[in-house]
Amino acid sequence: MIKKNYEELVSFFADDEFILEMIADAMKSFPEYVNRVYSMETQMAIISVRYDGEERANRIASLDQKRRDAHEVAIGSCKMLNRLAEEADVEKFCPETDDRYVVGDFCALITSEFFASGKNYSNLDDLIANMKESVKGGINA
């Protein structure tokens, strides 16, 4: 559903290179936020065993700030995409909220939906089931 609405938005602005660039940049912010969360979670484990005290706190604070910054960009991207959708008279596909948790979940959802689409899955449930099955042998092999 998200991808269909996104494609309608892009089609409406097909002749406006500037707006298409803005849309492309906005869409990049969602997987970038997901990547920041992933990076923070994986790096915190390493920081916790390698550093103590103030050094540990500073490194974790730096990771958290980068994640927070990416989150703010994603929130701004949602607002901009919703304004463009309104202008184009197409259904909005971003949440209309400043709630950080809702926007964070949306970033994971839209990233997953486009990933599923690229793998030719019709829905996320099928993608997740296949992913669990395909990596099961690889994890303990």
VENQUIHU-V507209 format. One record per backbone hydrogen bond with DSSP energy under -1.0 kcal/mol. CO is the residue of the C=O (numbers start at 0). NH is the residue of the N-H. E is the energy in kcal/mol with one decimal. If there is no record, write none. Layout:
# VENQUIHU-V507209
<<CO	NH	E> <CO	NH	E>>
This chain:
# VENQUIHU-V507209
<<0	4	-2.0> <1	5	-2.7> <2	6	-2.7> <3	7	-2.0> <4	8	-2.0> <5	9	-2.5> <6	10	-2.4> <7	11	-2.0> <8	12	-1.5> <10	13	-1.3> <12	15	-2.3> <15	19	-2.4> <16	20	-2.1> <17	21	-2.0> <18	22	-2.7> <19	23	-2.6> <20	24	-2.6> <21	25	-2.4> <22	26	-2.6> <23	27	-1.5> <27	31	-1.6> <28	32	-1.7> <29	33	-1.9> <30	34	-2.6> <31	35	-2.0> <32	36	-2.2> <33	37	-2.5> <34	38	-3.1> <35	39	-2.6> <36	40	-2.6> <37	41	-2.5> <38	42	-2.8> <39	43	-2.2> <42	46	-3.0> <43	47	-2.4> <45	49	-1.6> <46	50	-2.4> <51	55	-1.3> <52	56	-2.4> <53	57	-2.9> <54	58	-2.2> <55	59	-2.5> <56	60	-2.5> <57	61	-2.1> <58	62	-2.1> <59	63	-2.6> <60	64	-2.3> <61	65	-2.1> <62	66	-2.2> <63	67	-2.7> <64	68	-2.7> <65	69	-2.1> <66	70	-2.1> <67	71	-2.3> <68	72	-2.0> <69	73	-2.1> <70	74	-2.3> <71	75	-2.3> <72	76	-2.4> <73	77	-2.3> <74	78	-2.0> <75	79	-2.3> <76	80	-2.9> <77	81	-2.4> <78	82	-2.0> <79	83	-2.3> <80	84	-2.5> <81	85	-2.2> <82	86	-2.3> <83	87	-2.4> <84	89	-2.5> <94	96	-1.0> <98	102	-2.4> <99	103	-2.4> <100	104	-2.5> <101	105	-2.3> <102	106	-2.3> <103	107	-1.7> <104	108	-2.6> <105	109	-3.2> <106	110	-1.8> <107	111	-2.2> <108	112	-2.8> <109	113	-2.3> <110	114	-2.0> <111	115	-3.0> <112	116	-2.3> <113	117	-2.2> <114	118	-1.1> <115	120	-2.7> <116	119	-1.6> <122	126	-1.6> <123	127	-3.0> <124	128	-2.4> <125	129	-2.3> <126	130	-2.8> <127	131	-2.6> <128	132	-2.0> <129	133	-3.1> <130	134	-2.2> <134	138	-2.2> <135	139	-1.2>>
